[in-house]
C-alpha cells in the first residue's frame, strides 16, 4: 500500500513539473517577444508584439467581432469534421464489406490521397459556392480520403482468427462488423477523429483565404493584405487556442467513454 | 453412435501460381464421447479438417455429417481486449441473441470452477496466458457444445501451464461427456489426451495410421509417467519421421 502511494505521488509530482515547465516556457517566449519588440530589436511592423496583439484583441472583443469570426470558423470546422469523418467511415465500411469494390477504387483513392487537396479548393468553391457550404466542402475534401484509407486499413487488419472464431459461433457479416471490426478499432478511430480536427481546420482556413466575409481565415487574410500584422498574429493565436480546445474536448470525451466502457 | 463422419473428402486451395491439394480422399469417424487426436507434420491441413467440420470451409468432394453442436477452440485465446473477462464469455451467446439468467449462473459456476471469479471484471491483458486460455475454454463451453474442435489450443502456452490447462480441458471433456477432435503436432499431448490418434501424411493429407490409446482412467499427467507412454511415443515418432 505504502509503495503504491509513493508511486502515485511520484507520478503526480512529475505531472506538476511538466505543467509548470510548459507554462514557464510559454511565458518566457511571450516575454522575450514583448521585450525584443519594445527594445526595437525586432521590426514590430513585421512581427508585432504581444501587448499590441492584446490591444487589438480587446478591440475585437468590445464590438463582439471576434465572436462572430470564431463562431463561423468553428461551425464550419465542426461541420466539415463530422461530415468528413462519418462519410469516410461509411465508405470504408463499404470497401471492407465488398472486396471487389475496394479493388476497383484502390488506385483512385491512392491518387486522390497523394494529391494535395488544397489544390482542389478553388474548384470546389467555384462549384459549390462562395458561402459556408463551399468552405465546409473544402474541409470535407481534406479529411475524407485520409479517413477512408486509414479506416479501411484498420478494418482489414482485424485478426482473421478472431473473425473465424466469430464465424464458428455462427456470426453474420453484420455481427462481425458491429461486434468485432468496429469495437476493436475504436481507439484507432478516435485517433483518426483527432487527426481530422487538424485536417478540417486546414480546409476551413484555406477556404476562407480564397473567399469569405468572416471567419478566422478571413481575419488573417485581411490583416496581411492591409499589413496589420497584429491582426494576423491575433488570428493565428486564436486559431491555436481553438484547435487546442477542440482537441482537449475530444480527449475528455474519450476518457469518460473509456471509463464507462468496461 | 457417430458424432462426426467424414467420407472421402478432398480439398484443394488455388492461388495464382499453383493448385495446392491439401486433403486427398480422407475419411474419419468420431464416436460420441471419444477424443480423437489428429497428428501430422505442420502444413498438412490439419486445421483445414477442423474448419471443414465446423462448416467454415467448403469441400471439393466427399460427404460430411455432423451430429451435434460444435464448439471451436483455437490456438490463441482470441479474447476481445476491450471487454472484461465476464463479458468475453458471452460473445458466442450474444451472436445468437439470447442471454438468459441461467446462462449468467452457468458463467459464474464455470468461473468458479476454473478459479477465475476474482478476475471477472478484469480485462484480458491483466491475465496470464494460462488464465486467458481458460477464459477461452469457458467462452466455448457457454454455448453448450457437444463436439469440441481443438486446434492446437495449448501451443501458445509455456510447458507447465500447458499441462495444467490440458488437464482442465481433459476433465471437462470427460465429465461433460463431450466428443472432441484435437489437432496437434505435439505427440506427447496427443498420447495423454486422446482415446485414438490418427496420423496424417504430408500434404495432401491422408490417414496413414491409427492408434487406439488405452491407459484406463488416469489423468493426462499420470499418463506421462506410465510405461505405455514411451511405447506409444516411439511408435508414433517413427511413423512421422
HADDOCK unambig.tbl for C-alpha pairs under 7 A between the chains (distance, minus, plus):
assign (segid A and resid 162 and name CA) (segid B and resid 78 and name CA) 5.72 0.50 0.50
assign (segid A and resid 168 and name CA) (segid B and resid 54 and name CA) 6.57 0.50 0.50
assign (segid A and resid 168 and name CA) (segid B and resid 72 and name CA) 6.53 0.50 0.50
assign (segid A and resid 169 and name CA) (segid B and resid 92 and name CA) 5.42 0.50 0.50
assign (segid A and resid 169 and name CA) (segid B and resid 95 and name CA) 7.00 0.50 0.50
assign (segid A and resid 171 and name CA) (segid B and resid 95 and name CA) 5.79 0.50 0.50
assign (segid A and resid 262 and name CA) (segid B and resid 83 and name CA) 6.40 0.50 0.50
assign (segid A and resid 262 and name CA) (segid B and resid 84 and name CA) 6.39 0.50 0.50
